[in-house]
Amino acid sequence: MPTNLTVRTYNTPDHLGRHQVLDPRSLAYRRPYDGQPLRATEWEPRLPVLDQRNLVTQGIRTSVQYGLDDDLDALSSCTGNAATTLLSILLPKAQARAVGLDTDDTAAAEHFAIGLYADATAHDQWTDAVWPTQDTGSSGLGVAKALRDRGLIDQYGHATTAQELCMLLQTGPVLMGMPWHSAFTQTGPDGFLDDDPNWTSSPLEGGHEVCVTALETVAMDDGTLLPDYTVIRFRNSWGTSWGDHGDGRMRLATYQAIRTQIDLIQPRRDGVTL
């Protein structure tokens, strides 16, 4: 493992699977907030809500398609799922289909996500575990490298503050790796995972990767961002029964409370031609 990486690993139950990996070489490409106006914005995925669970019900037979002894009904593939959702925003449908992502077929898109997860594990230099031999999760950094290695993006940048996250969302979706508390699993009626005021004391179940698709509400006071009233929306990969039809919401105050365990990566296609 490269000695300059900062690695925080989590338990990997099959509905989670993200680990936090920070590389100072990548963080050098952080995009500092430059004071530009922050406006509500949203980026709509061009595919249905994915589900890294209930694979057999979706017709995904890992024993056949990935050479395993038995079918797995869930995978720790949240990084691949979040990146696939993000890619569906970056690529028009025809271009997505040209690179093997069928945005009209949920099971086919989940297959693509699993393949991307496999590539991410191969790019995770901090561990020797590689899917499909071992289902031990991956990182946002690993899946960003996988996207670039496939030629699907040409760069990726980072954010480390609430203002920087809001700035990145002005130009596109963002991958967010985060610690997952048990209180987050049952959201409020509008998909807010932080409605429970005692969420900080609920058990930490593992790490999870989602795709932030919207800066829904921006609250400012004399140019200062108000985290308690500023809201982001993200697409999860647990099917439409979770949250608000598959989407979750989070106040930026919650981001700030767990910021040290979060990594924010924005893959971009500024100069890519497919």
N, C-alpha and C positions, 0 to 999 in steps of 0.2 A: 504494500500500500504506500502511495506517496506520502512522505512525512509532513507535507504542508497542508493536508486536508484536515478540516475539523468535522468529525463524524459523531452524530448522536443517533443511536439505534433505538428502536421501539419493538414492543411485541408485535407480531404480525398475524393476528387473527385474519381469517380469509376474506373479511370485508374491509380490511384496512391494508397496510403494507408499505407505507412510505417511511423512509428514513431521511434525516436531515444531513446533507453533505454540503459543506461550504468550502470553496476553493478560492484563496485570495487572488489567484490569477483571473478567475471569472468575475470576482467582485470588483476588480479594477474597471469592469465595463458597466458598473452601476451608473444609473442616469439620475444625477442629483436634481431635485426640484429647483426650477429656475424662476419661480414666481409667476408663471403663466396662470391665467384664469382657469379655474377648475369648474367644469360643468357636468351635469348629469349626462351620462351616455350609456348606451347598451350595444352589445354585439350578440346577434342571435345565431346560435348553432344551427347548421344546416342538416342535422341528423336527429333522430329520436333520442330520448334519454337512454343511455346505456345502463347495463346492469352486470357488474362483475360477479354477482351472485346468481343463483338459479340458472346456471349454464345449461344443464341437461334439459330443462324445460324449454330453453331457447333453441334446442337442437344442436348444441355444441358438445360434441363427444371428444373430450380430451384424450381418451384412450386411443381413438382412431386417428385423430388429426395431429396429435403431438406425441404419439408413440408411448403412451403411459400404460401401466398395467390396468388401471381402473379409471373410470370417469370421475373427474372432480367437479363438484357442483358450484364451487366458488374459487376465486383466485385472489391473491394479494396484489392485484394488477391495477391499482388505482392510478399509478403514474401513467401507464399506457392509456387508460380510459380518459383521464383528464387531457392528455396531449392529443388524443384522437378528437375529442370535442373541440379543442382549440383549433386543430388543423381544419376541421369542417368550417370554421369561420374564416380562416385565412384563404382557403381554396374554394373557388366556385365549384359547383357540382361536377361539371365535366372534367375539370382538372383533378378533382379528388378521385373520380373514377379512373382516370388515367394512371394514377399512382396506386391503385388497388383499394381505395376506400369507397365503398358503395354506401352513400349517405341515405339511400332509400330503403336499405335492408338492415334492420337492427342487428340481426345475428351476424351478418357479414361484417358490419362495422365493429361488432364485439370481437370477431376473429382478428380484424386489423389491429384492434387495441391490444389483444393478447400478444400478437407478433411484435408490436412496438414495445410492450413490456419486456419481452425476451431480449430485444435489442438493448433496452435500457440496462438490464442486469449485466449484459456483456460489457457495457461501458462503465459500470460501477467499479472503479479501480480499487475501492476500499474493501472489497469482498471477493471471494472466489465462487460464491454461489451464483449459478446461472440457471434461469428457467429455460427448458422444462425439467432439468434435472432436479432443481430445488426451487420451491416456491417460498422464498424468504423476503420478497419485497424488493424495492429499488428506490431511487431518489429522483427528485425533480431535475437535478443536474445531469443524472444519467440519461433521462428521457430527452432532455434538451440536446445532449450530444448525439443521441440516436436520431433525432429529427434532422440534425445538421449532417450527420454521416450519410443519411439517405438522400440528401440533396433537397429536402423539403423546405428548409429554411437556410438563410445564410448567416444569421447571427442571433444571439440572444443576450438580453440585458437584464439587470437586476434592480430591485428596489429594496430599501432597508428601512423606510419610514412610511408613515401613513400618507404624507404629502406626495412622496414619490410614487406610491401605489396609485393614488388618484391621478397623478400626471400620466403614468403609463396607460391607464384605462382611457385616456383621451384618444389614444391612437390604436388600441387593440386589446384583446383579451390577455389575461395573465394566469400563469400556473401558480397555484398557492399550495405549498406543502405546510401542514399544520399539525400540532398535537390534537388528538381527538379524545375529549372527555365524554364519559358515559351520558352526561346530560345533553350532549349534542345529538344523540341518536334519536331522541323524541323531540321534535321541534314544536314551536308554537303554531297556531293556526295559519300564519302567513309565512311559515318556513324559517322563522328566526330561531337559530340554534342557541341564542344567548338570552332567551326570554326568562329562563330560570335564574333568579338572582344569585342562587347558590351554586352555579355551574362550576365555579373555581374549586369547590371542595368535592366535586364528584370525581370518581376514579378516572385516571388516565388509562384509556384502553389501548392506545397505540398511536401511530401516525397515519395521516391521510393526505391525499393529493386531490385537489379539485381545480376546476377551471373558473376563474372569476370572469364573468361575462358582462357585468354592469356596475356602474357607479350610479345607483338609483337616486340617492338623495345627497346633495352637498349642502352642508350648513356652515356658514361663515359668520364671523363677528369681527368687523373692521379688519378684514383680511386674514383673520386667524381661523383655521379649520376647527370645527367643533366635533370631536370624535363621537360624543354621545348621540349626536343627531345625524351623523353622516353614515350612509348605509351602502354596503356592497351586496351584490347578488352573485351567486355562483351555481354552476351546474355540477351536481353530484353524479355518481355512477352506481346508484342503488335502485334504479327503476323509478317509475312514476309514483309509487306508493309512498316514497319518502319525501318529507318537506312539502313544498308547494309544487306538486306535480313533478317532482324530481329536482327542483331548485331549492337552494337555501339562501338565507339572508343573514348578514352579520353586521353589527355596529363596529365602526372603526375603534371604539373604545375597547372592544374585545380583542381586536387585532393588537392594540398597544399592550394589553395585559399579557399576551402570550408571544409577543414579537420576537423574543430571543429564540423561540423554537419554531419560528416561521421562516420559510424562504420563498421569495417572490421572483419568478423568472418570466420574462416576456420573449418568447420566440418571435422572430420577425422574418419577413420575406422582402426586404427592401430592394434587393437586386436579383432575386431568384427568378429564373425563367424555367418552366417545366416543359 
